[in-house]
Amino acid sequence: MPDYPIRTPQQLGAVLRGFRRERKLTQQAVGKSAGLAQNAISQIETNPGPTSLARIARVLAALSLELVVRSRKADDRPSEW
């Protein structure tokens, strides 16, 4: 499975939504597994910026995903921040 570089909060939300849909899970099902309400999953998918890292970690765990932090390659584009 390919890596998905995340450089903005919006990219994180889109990637999480993509994995959820790929696994044919509803927001409610992910929320139940993560111990969060459906509207919290919706918020993370649409605007994850104000969400705590702890909540994001819970969603990652519910989707069987992990967060990897690494240095960018020299030829990568600069961040959009």
C-alpha positions in Angstrom: 0.0 0.0 0.0 1.4 3.4 -0.9 2.3 6.2 1.6 0.1 9.3 1.7 2.2 12.4 2.7 0.2 14.7 4.9 1.2 18.4 4.8 -2.0 20.1 5.8 -5.0 19.3 8.1 -7.3 19.1 5.1 -5.1 16.4 3.5 -5.3 14.3 6.7 -9.1 14.5 6.7 -9.3 13.4 3.1 -6.9 10.5 3.6 -8.9 9.3 6.7 -12.1 9.6 4.8 -10.6 7.6 1.9 -9.5 4.8 4.1 -12.8 4.7 5.9 -14.7 4.5 2.6 -12.3 1.9 1.2 -13.0 -0.3 4.2 -16.8 0.3 3.6 -17.2 1.7 7.1 -19.6 4.4 8.2 -18.6 7.4 10.3 -20.8 5.9 13.0 -18.9 2.6 12.9 -15.5 4.3 13.1 -16.8 6.5 15.9 -18.0 3.5 17.9 -14.7 1.7 17.5 -12.8 4.9 18.4 -15.1 5.8 21.3 -16.2 9.0 19.6 -19.6 10.3 18.3 -20.3 10.2 14.6 -20.2 14.0 14.4 -16.7 13.9 15.8 -15.6 11.7 12.9 -17.3 14.0 10.5 -15.5 17.0 12.0 -12.1 15.2 11.8 -12.7 14.3 8.1 -13.8 17.8 7.2 -11.7 20.1 9.4 -9.2 18.1 11.5 -7.2 21.2 12.4 -8.7 21.9 15.8 -8.9 18.2 16.7 -6.6 16.9 19.4 -3.8 14.4 18.5 -5.3 12.0 20.9 -8.6 11.9 19.0 -6.8 11.5 15.7 -4.8 8.6 17.2 -8.1 7.0 18.2 -9.4 7.2 14.7 -6.1 5.9 13.3 -6.4 2.9 15.6 -10.0 2.3 14.6 -9.0 2.2 10.9 -5.9 0.1 11.6 -3.6 2.9 10.5 -0.4 4.3 11.9 1.2 7.7 11.9 4.8 7.9 10.5 6.9 11.0 10.8 10.0 11.3 8.6 12.2 13.9 7.0 11.1 15.0 3.6 13.2 14.2 0.6 15.2 17.1 -0.8 13.2 17.1 -4.1 9.8 17.3 -2.3 7.7 20.4 -2.8 7.7 22.9 0.2 4.8 22.7 2.6 1.6 24.5 1.9 1.5 26.0 5.4 
